[in-house]
């Protein structure tokens, strides 16, 4: 119940916008030594969300994200890479292409 934020009108409603939802990320990079997720939700910090290698060579992790649109990339052995499974591709502040995910 810690994730629920009740509105001030006393009707017991919660706001989905304030709740974090677990989002699964999957990266297919069997030759990689290290993969992580960087994005606007972790200030593009490669040390924040390392991914775990799976038996088939893919990489996965789960990140709690709030409602809205989030820009991100995979960092594969230090090289930024788009997610082919993303909801879309947009440009960041440096006019670089980044992946987009919508959380609702």
N, C-alpha and C positions, 0 to 999 in steps of 0.2 A: 504493500500500500504506500510505500515511500514515494513512488513515482506519480501518484495522483496529486493534482493541484486543483483544489476546489475554488470556484469563483466566489466572489465576495457577496453575492446576492442571497446566499443561504439556501439555494435550491438543491444543493448536493451534486451539481454537475461538475464534470472534470473537463479539462482542456487537453485535447489530443496534441495540440501544438507544443505543450510543455513536457510531454512524455517522450522518453527515448525508446526506440524500437530496435531490437537486435537485427542487424543486417548482415547476411553472409556474403563474403567476397571470395571468388574463385579465380585463380590465375593459372593458365596452362603454360608452364615454363619448365619442362623436364630437365633441361640442361643447366638451369640456374643454380647458383650456390646460396643466394639470399634474395628473398622477395619481401617487400613491405608495401603497405598502402599509405600514400600521402594525399592530403587533401585540405580543403578549407576547414574541416572539422578537427584537424590536429596541427594547424598552422604549417602545413606542408613539411612536417618533421618526420624524417625517415626512421627515427628511433622510437616513434610512438606506437606503431601497429605492425609489428613483424608478422609474417605469415608462416604457417606450419606446413612443411612438406608432407604430402600424402604418399601412400604406397605406389600410386600410379604416376608419380612425378608432378602432379598438380600441386598447387599451394592454396591454402584456405585460411580464413580467419573470420571472426564475427566481431562487429563493431556496433555499439549502441549509438544510433543517430536520431536526432530530433526531426520532427515533421518539417518538410520543405525540400528544396533542391540543394544538392551538395556536389561540388566539383572535386574530382580526385584523379589520381593516376596510380598505376603500379610502378614501383621502383624495383627493377629487375637487375640485380648485380650493379646497382648504382645508376642505371639508365632508365629514365622515365618512359613509360609505355601506356598506351590507351587500353581500356578494357573493351574487347569486342562485344561483351554482353551488356554494356552500359545502356541506359535509357536514351542517351544521346551524346553528342560531342559539342562543346562550346569553347570559347576562348577565355583565357584568364587575363589578369591585369597586364601581363607581358605579351599578350596577343598569341600565346601558345595554345595549341589544341589540348583540351583535357576532357576526360570522361565526365558524364553527368548522371546522377542517380536521383530519383524522386522518391521521397519517403512520405507515406501517408498513414 
